[in-house]
Amino acid sequence: MKKEQIVKCQFSEWYPRFKKHTIKSIVLQIPPEVIDYLHDDGTLVLPIRNDCPSRHEDETEEWSDEESSDVPTLSPPKFPEFESRVEEAIAELGGRVFPKLNWSSPKDAQWIALNSSLCCHSLHDVLLLLKSSDLIAHDLTRPFLLCSDDSPDPEIHYQLTLRKWCELIPGAEFRCFVRERRLIAISQRDHTQCYRHVHALRAEIRTSIHQFFIGLVQPRFPDDDYVFDVYRDSQGRIWLVDFNPFGDVTDTLLFSWEELTDTARLPSSDGNGEADEQDLPVFRCVTEESYLQPSVQLSYRLPRDFVDLSTGQDACKLIDFLNLSSGRQQTESSDEES
């Protein structure tokens, strides 16, 4: 994986070439002050909204007193111009958007949103997800970490991409692997579920994606090795979703990198013997529940008990927690007296 390949997979690099075949999106340049805000590892403080600048000031005066004068105050940042541009873009895209930076979306931070969704209605929603995402932090700090070449890092101009919100069916998403300008493998995108219709239509899906690649993607994308994601709608039409580098930063889903870098290791689509040119691309989907794999996003989430306690959704757990805390305090008091 070369640094040049990472650059070519930036959203703003490929979107103009495939604009008619993907989800409507708007790309905004991120100002330096917003980049600094995203880099800051301190407490998460969201900026003041343009439409209610006085509310925070009133609350600050209400809660400030002489006793708390030595407590540091966290002043919310202000990005009025950037917020206006973001709000205009969201309105143009129908009022609901899916955010991402040059490469990644904050899908690992979905748990922190109030609606547990990546659907955003304002800059506040967007920044909450971006600030809470390890994937976004990787994009900002070390996008070329796993590259094999020692050339200087290319200069990156960070951009916020806002994509029109679409209710995509997970069972209709597929990841496609291209090596030496050949489509060698297609994987079911959501490997945590078994979609029986995908297995039943696997030959038809494989053919339609391959034709989409030959007719549109292969002649337009300026690289030999890459990964792209597609969506197949209810009418059988293929839509382009995203591009990713052909390397360790990209999840191989139902394949392994050993198979993808050495096509001789790929079994044929029917599972009998090794794949030849006529068998490519090899198509894989989950066929039995025993093959289900856990979602990689689970490692980013908070324990369910912690969420229930923090939100008060489970009264029994809250009572148990208070009783436990009371018992500990009594034990500590007894120890101090003795």
C-alpha positions as CSV (number, residue, x, y, z in Angstrom):
1,M,0.0,0.0,0.0
2,K,1.5,3.3,-1.2
3,K,0.8,6.8,0.1
4,E,-0.2,7.7,-3.4
5,Q,-3.0,5.1,-3.2
6,I,-4.2,6.5,0.0
7,V,-4.5,10.0,-1.6
8,K,-6.4,8.6,-4.5
9,C,-9.1,7.1,-2.2
10,Q,-10.0,10.5,-0.7
11,F,-13.6,11.3,-1.2
12,S,-13.0,14.5,-3.1
13,E,-10.6,12.7,-5.5
14,W,-13.1,10.2,-6.8
15,Y,-16.5,11.8,-6.3
16,P,-16.4,14.1,-9.4
17,R,-15.7,11.1,-11.6
18,F,-18.7,9.1,-10.2
19,K,-21.1,11.8,-9.2
20,K,-24.0,10.4,-11.2
21,H,-23.6,6.9,-9.8
22,T,-23.4,7.6,-6.1
23,I,-25.2,9.4,-3.3
24,K,-25.5,13.2,-3.6
25,S,-22.8,14.8,-1.4
26,I,-21.3,18.2,-0.5
27,V,-17.6,18.6,0.4
28,L,-16.6,21.5,2.6
29,Q,-13.0,22.7,3.5
30,I,-12.5,22.5,7.2
31,P,-11.0,25.7,8.7
32,P,-7.8,25.5,10.8
33,E,-9.6,26.4,14.0
34,V,-12.0,23.4,13.5
35,I,-9.0,21.1,12.8
36,D,-7.4,22.3,16.1
37,Y,-10.7,21.6,17.9
38,L,-10.8,18.1,16.5
39,H,-7.2,17.5,17.5
40,D,-7.8,18.6,21.1
41,D,-7.8,15.6,23.4
42,G,-9.4,17.6,26.3
43,T,-13.0,17.5,27.5
44,L,-15.7,17.3,24.8
45,V,-17.3,20.8,24.7
46,L,-19.5,21.5,21.7
47,P,-19.6,25.0,20.2
48,I,-22.3,27.5,20.8
49,R,-25.0,27.5,18.3
50,N,-25.5,30.5,16.1
51,D,-29.2,30.8,17.0
52,C,-28.8,30.7,20.8
53,P,-25.6,32.5,21.8
54,S,-26.9,34.0,25.0
55,R,-28.1,30.8,26.6
56,H,-24.7,29.7,27.7
57,E,-23.9,33.1,29.1
58,D,-27.0,33.0,31.3
59,E,-26.2,29.6,32.6
60,T,-22.6,30.6,33.3
61,E,-23.8,33.5,35.4
62,E,-26.3,31.4,37.2
63,W,-23.8,28.8,38.3
64,S,-20.8,31.0,39.0
65,D,-20.0,32.1,42.5
66,E,-17.0,33.0,44.7
67,E,-16.6,29.4,45.9
68,S,-16.1,28.1,42.4
69,S,-13.9,30.9,41.2
70,D,-10.8,28.7,41.3
71,V,-12.4,26.0,39.1
72,P,-11.3,26.2,35.5
73,T,-14.0,27.3,33.1
74,L,-14.5,25.4,29.8
75,S,-15.5,27.9,27.2
76,P,-17.4,26.5,24.3
77,P,-15.7,27.3,20.9
78,K,-17.5,29.3,18.2
79,F,-17.4,28.5,14.5
80,P,-20.2,30.8,13.2
81,E,-19.0,30.9,9.5
82,F,-18.3,27.2,9.3
83,E,-21.6,26.4,11.0
84,S,-23.5,28.5,8.5
85,R,-21.9,26.7,5.6
86,V,-22.7,23.3,7.2
87,E,-26.3,24.3,7.9
88,E,-26.7,25.4,4.3
89,A,-25.3,22.2,3.0
90,I,-27.5,20.1,5.3
91,A,-30.6,22.0,4.2
92,E,-29.6,21.5,0.5
93,L,-29.3,17.7,1.2
94,G,-32.8,17.5,2.7
95,G,-32.1,18.2,6.3
96,R,-30.4,14.9,7.2
97,V,-26.8,13.9,6.4
98,F,-24.2,11.2,6.9
99,P,-20.8,12.8,7.8
100,K,-17.2,11.7,7.0
101,L,-13.8,13.2,6.5
102,N,-11.4,12.6,3.6
103,W,-11.5,8.8,4.1
104,S,-13.4,7.6,7.2
105,S,-16.8,8.0,8.7
106,P,-17.3,8.1,12.5
107,K,-19.1,4.8,12.5
108,D,-17.3,3.7,15.6
109,A,-18.9,6.6,17.5
110,Q,-22.5,5.7,16.6
111,W,-23.1,4.7,20.3
112,I,-22.6,8.2,21.6
113,A,-25.4,9.8,19.5
114,L,-28.7,10.4,21.3
115,N,-30.5,8.4,18.6
116,S,-27.6,5.8,18.2
117,S,-27.5,6.8,14.6
118,L,-25.0,8.5,12.2
119,C,-27.8,10.6,10.9
120,C,-27.0,14.3,11.6
121,H,-29.2,17.4,11.5
122,S,-26.7,20.1,12.6
123,L,-23.0,20.9,13.1
124,H,-23.4,19.9,16.7
125,D,-24.4,16.4,15.7
126,V,-21.5,16.2,13.3
127,L,-18.8,17.4,15.7
128,L,-20.1,15.1,18.5
129,L,-19.5,12.1,16.2
130,L,-16.2,13.3,14.8
131,K,-14.7,14.2,18.2
132,S,-15.7,10.8,19.6
133,S,-14.3,8.6,16.8
134,D,-11.0,6.8,16.8
135,L,-11.3,6.3,13.0
136,I,-11.5,10.1,12.5
137,A,-8.5,10.5,14.9
138,H,-6.6,8.1,12.7
139,D,-7.4,10.1,9.6
140,L,-6.3,13.3,11.3
141,T,-3.0,12.1,12.8
142,R,-1.6,9.2,10.9
143,P,-3.4,8.3,7.6
144,F,-0.1,6.9,6.1
145,L,0.9,4.8,9.0
146,L,0.8,1.4,7.3
147,C,2.2,2.5,3.9
148,S,5.3,0.7,2.6
149,D,7.1,3.6,0.9
150,D,9.4,6.1,2.8
151,S,8.6,9.1,0.7
152,P,7.5,12.3,2.5
153,D,3.9,12.4,3.5
154,P,1.7,14.2,1.0
155,E,0.1,17.4,2.2
156,I,-3.5,16.8,3.1
157,H,-6.3,19.4,3.0
158,Y,-8.9,18.1,5.4
159,Q,-12.5,18.2,4.3
160,L,-15.9,17.5,5.8
161,T,-18.1,15.4,3.5
162,L,-21.8,15.6,4.0
163,R,-23.8,12.9,2.2
164,K,-27.5,12.9,1.8
165,W,-29.0,10.5,4.4
166,C,-30.4,7.3,2.8
167,E,-31.9,4.3,4.6
168,L,-29.7,1.6,3.1
169,I,-30.5,-2.0,3.7
170,P,-27.4,-3.7,5.1
171,G,-28.1,-6.9,3.2
172,A,-27.7,-5.0,-0.1
173,E,-24.2,-3.7,0.5
174,F,-21.1,-5.4,-0.9
175,R,-17.4,-4.8,-0.8
176,C,-15.3,-5.4,-3.9
177,F,-11.6,-6.1,-4.2
178,V,-9.6,-5.0,-7.2
179,R,-6.0,-6.2,-7.8
180,E,-4.0,-5.4,-11.0
181,R,-7.2,-3.9,-12.4
182,R,-9.1,-7.1,-12.1
183,L,-12.1,-7.6,-9.8
184,I,-11.0,-10.6,-7.9
185,A,-13.5,-10.9,-4.9
186,I,-16.9,-9.6,-3.7
187,S,-17.9,-9.9,0.0
188,Q,-21.2,-9.4,1.8
189,R,-20.7,-6.1,3.6
190,D,-22.6,-6.9,6.8
191,H,-21.0,-10.2,7.9
192,T,-22.9,-10.2,11.2
193,Q,-26.2,-11.4,9.7
194,C,-27.3,-14.2,7.4
195,Y,-29.4,-12.8,4.4
196,R,-30.8,-15.8,2.7
197,H,-31.9,-13.8,-0.4
198,V,-28.3,-12.8,-1.0
199,H,-27.3,-16.5,-1.2
200,A,-30.2,-17.3,-3.4
201,L,-29.4,-14.4,-5.8
202,R,-25.6,-14.7,-5.5
203,A,-25.0,-15.5,-9.3
204,E,-27.2,-12.5,-10.3
205,I,-25.6,-10.2,-7.8
206,R,-22.1,-11.2,-8.8
207,T,-22.8,-10.7,-12.5
208,S,-24.4,-7.2,-12.0
209,I,-21.5,-6.0,-9.9
210,H,-18.9,-7.3,-12.3
211,Q,-20.6,-5.6,-15.2
212,F,-20.8,-2.3,-13.2
213,F,-17.0,-2.6,-12.5
214,I,-16.1,-3.3,-16.2
215,G,-18.4,-0.6,-17.6
216,L,-17.8,2.2,-15.1
217,V,-15.3,1.7,-12.3
218,Q,-12.4,0.1,-14.1
219,P,-11.9,2.7,-16.8
220,R,-12.4,5.7,-14.5
221,F,-10.5,4.9,-11.3
222,P,-6.8,5.9,-11.6
223,D,-5.2,3.0,-9.8
224,D,-4.5,-0.7,-10.2
225,D,-5.2,-2.0,-6.7
226,Y,-8.2,-0.7,-4.6
227,V,-11.4,-1.6,-2.8
228,F,-14.8,-0.2,-3.5
229,D,-18.2,-0.6,-1.9
230,V,-21.5,-0.8,-3.7
231,Y,-25.2,-0.9,-3.0
232,R,-27.7,-3.0,-5.0
233,D,-31.2,-1.5,-4.8
234,S,-34.5,-3.3,-5.1
235,Q,-34.6,-2.9,-8.9
236,G,-31.1,-4.5,-9.2
237,R,-29.3,-1.2,-10.0
238,I,-25.8,-0.8,-8.6
239,W,-24.8,2.4,-6.8
240,L,-21.2,3.3,-5.8
241,V,-20.8,4.0,-2.1
242,D,-17.1,4.5,-1.4
243,F,-13.4,3.7,-2.3
244,N,-10.8,2.3,0.1
245,P,-7.1,1.5,-0.2
246,F,-6.0,-2.1,-1.0
247,G,-4.2,-2.7,2.3
248,D,-4.4,-3.4,6.0
249,V,-6.4,-0.3,6.8
250,T,-9.4,-1.8,5.0
251,D,-11.5,-4.6,6.5
252,T,-11.4,-7.7,4.3
253,L,-14.7,-9.1,5.8
254,L,-15.2,-12.7,4.6
255,F,-11.8,-12.9,3.0
256,S,-8.2,-12.6,4.3
257,W,-5.3,-10.5,2.9
258,E,-3.4,-13.7,2.3
259,E,-6.1,-14.8,-0.2
260,L,-6.5,-11.4,-1.8
261,T,-2.8,-10.8,-2.4
262,D,-2.3,-14.3,-3.8
263,T,-5.3,-15.2,-6.0
264,A,-4.1,-18.8,-6.2
265,R,-5.4,-19.2,-2.6
266,L,-8.9,-18.1,-3.6
267,P,-11.2,-21.2,-3.9
268,S,-13.6,-21.2,-6.8
269,S,-17.1,-19.7,-6.2
270,D,-18.6,-23.2,-5.8
271,G,-15.9,-24.1,-3.3
272,N,-14.3,-26.8,-5.5
273,G,-10.6,-26.3,-6.2
274,E,-8.7,-23.0,-6.8
275,A,-10.2,-20.1,-8.7
276,D,-9.2,-19.5,-12.3
277,E,-9.9,-16.5,-14.5
278,Q,-13.4,-17.6,-15.3
279,D,-14.2,-17.9,-11.6
280,L,-13.2,-14.4,-10.7
281,P,-14.6,-12.5,-9.0
282,V,-15.1,-15.0,-6.1
283,F,-18.4,-14.1,-4.3
284,R,-18.8,-14.8,-0.6
285,C,-21.8,-14.3,1.7
286,V,-22.9,-15.7,5.0
287,T,-24.9,-18.8,4.4
288,E,-25.4,-20.3,7.9
289,E,-25.8,-18.6,11.2
290,S,-22.8,-20.6,12.6
291,Y,-20.6,-18.5,10.3
292,L,-21.7,-15.2,11.7
293,Q,-19.0,-12.9,12.9
294,P,-19.3,-10.2,15.6
295,S,-19.4,-6.6,14.5
296,V,-16.0,-4.9,14.8
297,Q,-17.8,-1.8,16.1
298,L,-18.8,-3.6,19.3
299,S,-15.3,-3.0,20.8
300,Y,-16.0,0.8,20.7
301,R,-19.2,0.7,22.6
302,L,-19.9,1.2,26.3
303,P,-21.2,-1.7,28.4
304,R,-25.0,-1.8,28.4
305,D,-25.2,-1.4,32.2
306,F,-23.2,1.8,32.1
307,V,-25.5,3.2,29.5
308,D,-28.6,2.2,31.5
309,L,-27.2,3.8,34.6
310,S,-26.1,7.1,32.9
311,T,-29.5,7.5,31.2
312,G,-31.7,6.2,34.1
313,Q,-33.5,3.8,31.7
314,D,-33.3,0.9,34.1
315,A,-34.6,1.8,37.6
316,C,-33.6,-1.5,39.1
317,K,-30.0,-1.2,38.1
318,L,-29.9,2.4,39.4
319,I,-31.3,1.2,42.8
320,D,-28.8,-1.7,42.9
321,F,-26.0,0.8,42.2
322,L,-27.1,3.2,44.9
323,N,-27.4,0.4,47.4
324,L,-23.9,-0.9,46.5
325,S,-22.5,2.6,46.8
326,S,-24.2,3.1,50.2
327,G,-22.8,-0.2,51.4
328,R,-19.3,0.7,50.4
329,Q,-19.5,4.0,52.2
330,Q,-20.7,2.3,55.4
331,T,-17.9,-0.2,55.2
332,E,-15.3,2.6,54.7
333,S,-16.7,4.5,57.7
334,S,-16.5,1.4,59.9
335,D,-12.9,0.9,58.8
336,E,-12.0,4.5,59.7
337,E,-13.6,4.3,63.1
338,S,-11.9,1.0,63.9
